[in-house]
């Protein structure tokens, strides 16, 4: 899927379709990290 990066205040962001979030088990918070030159977004890992 291709999408645009949008300006959100002083930051930038993307809209993620609800179906993607549901299938990945993502709720209100996520863990985000770099993997080479890619961003990896995962459901928040509770400790």
Buried (B, 14 or more C-beta within 10 A) or exposed (E): EEEEEEEEEEEEEEEBEEEEBEEEEBEEEBEEEEEEEEEEBEEEEEE
